[in-house]
Amino acid sequence: MTMSPPLAAGTSHLSARRRWTLLVTVGAGLLLITLDNSILYTALPTLTRELDASWTESLWIINAYPLVMTGLLLGSGTLGDRFGHRLMFLAGLVVFGLASLLAATAPTPEVLIAARGLLAVGAAAMMPATLALIRVTFTDERERNIAISVWGSLSVVGGALGPIVGGALLEQFAWGSIFLINVPVVLLAVILGVAVAPRNDPHPTARWDFTSSVQALVTLVGLVVLIKEVAKVERSDAVLLGATLATVVGWWVFVRRQRRLPFPLLDLSIFRNAAFASGVLAAAVAMFAMGGLQLATTQRFQLVAGFSPLESGLLVAAIAVGSLPSSILGGAFLHVVGLRVLIGGGLGVGAVGVAWTLLAVPHGMGWLLGGLLVTGLGLGAAMSVASTAIIGNVPARRAGMASSVEEVSYEFGSLAAVALLGSLLTTVYTMTIRLPEGAPAEAGRSMTDALTAPGTGPEVLDAAYRAFGNSYSAVMVVCVGVLAVGAVVTTVLLRRYGPGSASSAYGSGH
């Protein structure tokens, strides 16, 4: 029988109260991170108006956060392995709090974009640490599965609560409040983190490679720019070529370097584990669909149906309501049901839910809410155990790296949703709108411009509404397709992880 590796110092003797208080603490940090991913969806029209931002600047206000975070996550996870996850979590909280103050007082779109980038630095430092601290603190596999499922459900809930929180704050306060709300939560999390987090336990043998981090960032930036450019109607050949080269060359040199390093930033061999690879894919696909669904739905019901930011946020909150039971129960019954049913089946149910939502739009709010609830039910099941599949299939000493890979998959899913589907909203709109003679040219650029352009009349608005309806349908069809493909691929990969099978290779620390 193989020997279990030594636990991180101080973790084996943590009382049950401290363990679960730690879960609340890292959960608070995770909620901040995921809220800031989606809180701007309902605030986007207000920000665009108040800061006089263009549609491109508005998308970058959203994109700067997941883009910078995704580029830094791999490096920050390895830094956590090297210098200790407690230290990284607390340092990330402090940076996040300071960046929130800067964002709340930003006078221009450019300053806000920079502040969002700084927020991402803090988020990247603490996000892998949240899951790694759970991995090294909860040593019982059954207990850890439940803790990780709670962590996964918070990812869903945080993303779904973002539009509600943003809408509620904008009803009563200026737009800066959507960032100021982070500050008291940061202060509370720092106090609790100091009190209950296990003693910092660095591993000096772990190595952080700055060059690899830069290569990963270049690759991801190139890929996002490429996605955004492909989705445009009028593409720039120079931008397409540059973005393609950055993506391909960046990835090639990154992979080549990882294979030569004794302590790689990303150990590519871990993707040979079917459960690990399926967890990564499920996290990315679920976040892509959820991000696209939230962005398109909140925009549609604000711009077309006249909903307030709070009303549109409450609408998409149905996803979180649907996800809560499946998220919690998924972790509790993983050992009985198995990864294949929860991940592959969850993504399949999510696809059905998004299709239902699209078809329900003309038939009333009750049918629409039903579709959103079913979507949440499926995605909650998949996301709650995707975390277990990832973190449970690496040894504890590489918990930071595994956590980073998971966070990259989450953030890249959200990032790709905004980059691709946000651009698709505008592209389909401009391609399908049929303006009447004499209509203002601005109305053909975006739904927001159609609502604010001088000389906009009922006929112009009617044409704009139809065009935006086409955009919404296109986004939803893409989400359904991505979820369906994800369901098929993960079901095939997890064919050996059915009911009663082991969910992890390192469930007991082996």
N, C-alpha and C positions, 0 to 999 in steps of 0.2 A: 504494500500500500504506500502511496506517495505521501511525503511529509508536506504539511501545510506551511506556507511561508509565514514568517513572523508578521503579526499584525502591526500596524502603525502604532507608535508609542502612545499610550494613554487611551487607546480606543477600546481595548478589550474590557476595561473596568468602568466604562461609562454606565451610569445608572439608566434605567428605562426612561425616567423623567428627562434626563439630560439628552438622551438620544432623540426623543420625540420633540423636545424643545429645539434641538439642533435642526430637525426637519422643518419646523416652523420658521426658523431663522433663515435657512438657505431658501426656503420657499418664498419668503418675503423678497429676497434678492432676485429670485427667478421671476416673480410677479412683476417687479419693476422692469426687468429686461424685456419680458414679453409684452407688457403693456405699452412700452415705448415703441414696439414694433408696429402696433396697430392703432395707437391712440390718435394718430394723425389722420386716419381714414375719414372720420367724421369732421375733423378740424380743417381738412385740406381746403374746402371752399372759403372758410373764414381766413385762413392764413394767406391764401392767394390774394384775397381782397385787401386785407389789412397791410400786407407787406408789398403790395403791387408786384407780385411775383408772376413770372410767365409760367406756362404749363410745364415747360422743361425744368425750370427752377423748382417748381412744386414737386415734381417727381424726384429730383435730386435731394430735396429736403427729406423725403421719405427714404430714398435709396442710400444716402450717405451712411446711415446708421447700420443697416445690415451688411453693406458692402465692406466698410472698414472692420466691423466685427468679424465677419467671415474670414477676411484676410489675416487677422491677428490670432484667431482662435487656436490654430494648431500650435503656434509658438507659445501661447499663454498656458496651454495645457501641459506642455513639457516644462515650462518654467515652474508650474505648480508641483510637478514631480520632483524638480530639483530643489526649490526653495521652500516648499511646504504649501499645502492647499489652504490652510488657515490664513497665512500671510497674504496670499493672492486674493482671497475672498474679501478680507478687510480692506486691503489697498484698493481693490476695484470699487468697493462701496464708496470710499472717500472720493475717488476720481469721478464717479458717477454723480455724486451729490454736487460737487463743484461745477461740473458740466451742465447740470440741470439749472443752476443759477444763471449761468451764461446764456443758455438757450432761452430762458424766460425773459431776458432783457435784450435779446438780439434786435437791433434796429433795422437790419436789412436781410434779405434772403441769403446773401453770401455769409453773413455772420452766423445765421441760424444753421446753415449747412455745415459750417466749421464746428459749431457747438454740437451738432448731431454726431459729427465724427469723433469728437472728444467723449461724448456719451458712450460711443461704441468702444473706445479704449477701456473705459471702466467696466463696461459689460463683458468685454472679452477677457478681462483679468479675472472676474469673479464667476462667470458662467460655468466653465469647466470645473471650478472648485466646488460648486454647489453639488454636482453629481458625484465628484470624487470623494467629498467628505461623507456622503451617504455610503459610498462603496466601502470605505475603510472603517466606518463607525458601526454599521449594521452588519454584524458578522454571521447572524443566523439567516440562511437563505430565504426561508419563508417570510420572515420579518422584513428582510431587505427587498423582496419582491413587492411587498405592500408599500414600503417606503418609496420605492422607485415608481410605483404606479401612481402614488400621490403626487410625486414630482412631475410625472408625465401629464397628469390631469391638470396640474397648475399651468403647464405650458398651454394647454387648450383653453383653460379658463382665462388666463391672462390675456391671450390673444383675442378672445371673444369679449372680454370686459373692456379692452382698450377703447373701442368705439363708444361704449356706454359712458365710461368715465370722461372721455373727451367731450361728448355731447352734453353731459350733465354740467361740467365745469363751464362750458361755453354759454350755457343758459344763464349763468349767474355772474361769471367773471370774465376778465379779459383773456386773450388766448395764451398769455404767459403762464396762466394757472395750470395748464396741462403739463408743464415741466416743474413748477414749484411744488406740486403735490408729491414729487419724489423725495424732497428733502427730509420731511419728518420720518418717512419710512426708512430712509438711509440711516438717520440717527438712531432709530430704534434697533435696526438690524446690526449696527456696529456694536451697540451696548450688549445685545444678546450674544453676538458672535464672540466678543471678548470673554463673556461669562461661561458659555457652554461648549464652544468649539474645542475639539481635542487639541492637545498640545501640538504646536507646529512640528512637523516631522519631515524635514528635507531629506532628499536622497542625492547626495553630491555626485553619485555616479551618473545620474541623468545629465544629458547635455542639451543646451538650447543652441540652435544654429541660426544665427541672424540671416545668413545668406538664403537659407531655405525659406525662412519667413517672408523675405522680400520676393523670392521666386513665386511663392504661393499667392501673395498679394497681387503681383503683376498678372498672374494667370487668371485670377478671379475678376480683376478689373477688366481685363481684356475680354473675358467671356460675357460680362454684363454689358459692356459697350457694344459688343457684337450682337447680343440679343436685342438690345434697344434699337440698333441701326437696322437690323433685318426687319423689325416690325414696322419701320417707317414706310410711308408711301414714297417719299423722295429720298433715296439713299445716296450717301456719299461713298464713292469707290475708294477714296483715300482712307476714310474712316474704317470701312469694311476690311480693307487690306491690313491696316495697322492693327485693328482689334484681333483679326484672325492670326496674324503673326505673333502678337503678344500672347494669345491663348495657347497656340500650338507650341511655340518655342518655350514659353514659360513652363508649360506642363512637362515638356520633354526634358529640360534641364533640371527641373525639380525631381522628377522620377529618377533620372540618372544619378543625381546627387544622393538621394535617399538610399539607393542601392549600394553606394560606396561608403556611406558613413557608418562607423561602428555604433553610433547612437542616433539613428535617424529621427527627424522630426515626426515623420509618419512611417510606421512599419507597415509597408504594403502587404506583407504576408498575412496580416490578420484578416484581410478581405477574403482569404480562402475559406474562412469559416462561414458556412452558409447562413447561420443565425445572425452573426455579426453583420454580414453584407445585407441581409434582408432588413434588419433593424435600421441600418443607415438609409436604405432605399425607402422604407416605409415612412421614416421621419421626414425626408425631403419631399416625398410625394404628398403626404398629408398636409404639410405646411404650405406647399405650393397651392393646393386646392383651397385650403382655408383662407389663405391670403387673397387669392383671386376672387373667391366668393364674397368675402367681406368688402374688399375694395370696390368691386363692381356693384354690389347690392346697395351699399351705403351711398355711393355716388348716384345710382339710378333713382333711389327713392328721395334723395334730397333735391336733385336737379330736375327730375321729371314729375314726381308725385308731390313735391312741395313739403316733404317731411323736414322737421327740424333735425339738427345734429343728434339731439338726445333720442328722438323718435326712431331715427334710422339705426342708432346704436342699440336701442332696445330690441329692434327687429332682429338684427344678426346675433343678439345674445341668445337666441333660441339654439344656436349651435352649441354654446356652452352648457345650456340646460340639458340638451340631449346627450352631451358627452360625459356628464358627471357620473351617472350610474355605471356606464360601460367602462369608464376609466378606473374607478375604484374596484369594481368587481373583476375586471380583467386581471389585475395584479393578484387579487385574493384567490382566484381560481385558475391561475396560469398552470399550476402543477397538474390540474385535472384536465383542462381543455387543450392546452398546448399552444405553441406559438403559431402554428400554421392556421388554425381556425381564427385566432384573434387578429393576426396581422393580415393575412390574405383575405379572410372573410370580412374583416373590418373595413379594409379599403374597398372591397366590392360593395358593401352596404353604403359606404360613403358615396360611391359613384351613383348608386340608385337614388340616394338622397338629393344629390345635385341635379340629376335629371328631373326628378320630381319637382324640385324648386323651380327650374326653368319652365316646365310645362304648367306649373300652378300659377304663374304670374297673372294670366288673364282671368283666373277663376276665383279670385278673392284671397283675403289675408289668411283665412283658416287653412286653406290648402298650402299656401306658401310657408306658413309656420310649420306645417307638418313635414314638408320637405327639408327645412332647415334642422328640425329635430332629428330626423332620420340621418341626415348628414353628420350631425354631431355624435349620434349613437355609434356610427361606424368608425369615424375618425378617432373618437375617444378610445375605443377598444384597441385600435392599431397603435396609437401613439403611447398608450400607457405601458404596453409591453415591448415596444420598440426599444425603449431605454434599457429594459432588462436584458434584451437580446444583445445589445451593444456592450453594456458595462459588465455583464455577467460572463462574457466570453474572452476576457483578458485577465491576466494576473493582477493582483492589487497594486503591484509596483508600477504598472502602466495605466492606472486608473485615470490619471490626468490626460494622457494621450487619447484614450478611448473616449473620455468625456468631450474632448475637443472635437474629435471626429463626429460625434453625435451633434454637438452644437453647430458645427459647420453644415451638417445636413439640414438641421432645422433652419438656420439662418439663410442658407443658400436657397432653400425652398421658398422662403418668404421673399428673398431678394429677386429670384427669378420670376415670381408671381408679379411683383410690382414692375420689374423691368419689361417683361414680355407682355403681360396682360394689361398693365397700365398703358403701354404703348399701343397695344391692340385696340383698346377702347377708342383712342384717338384715330388710329388708322382706319378702322372700319367706319367710324363716323364720317371722316372726310371722304372716304371712297363711295359711300352710299347716300349721302345727303343730296337731295334734289331741291335746291332753293328756287323760289319763284323769281320771276324777272324783277329787277330793281332791288333785290334784297341786299343788305349790307354784306360785304365780302367777309367780314370778321365772323359772321355766323357760320361759315363753312369750316372754320378751324377747330372748334370744340364746342361742346354743349355749354360750357361756362361763358364763352364768348357770345354764343347765340342769345343767352339770357341777358347779357349786359350791353350788347352792341346797340348804338343809337339807331332808331328806325326799325327796330324789330317789331313785327306785327304778328297777328294770329297765324297767318299762313306760314310765316318763317318759323315760328315756334312749333307748329305742327310738323313741319318737315324735319326740324331738329329732334323732336321727340321720337319720330319714327327712326331716324338714323341712329340715335343713341340706343333705341331698343334693339337694333341690329347689332350694335357693339356689345351690348349686354349678352345677347344670345350667343355671340361668337366666343366670348370669354367663358361662358358656362359650358359650352360644348367642349372646349379645350380642357376644362377641369374634369369633366366626365371621362374624356379619353385618357387623360393622364392617370386618373385613379383606376380605371379599368385595366390599363396596362400594368400598373403597379400591383394590382391584385393578382393578376395572372403570374407575373414573374415571381413574386414572393411566395405564392402557393407552390410553385414548382421548386423553388430553392428550399422550402421548408417541408418537403415531402416526408422527411424523416423526423419531423418535430410535431407529430400529431398528439392526440390526447395521451397523457401518461408519460410522454417522453421527457427527457431532461431538457430544461430550458437554457442551461448554461454549462460551459466546460469548467468553470471555476466557482460553481455554486457554493461550495463550502470552503473556498480559499485554496483549493488544490490546483 
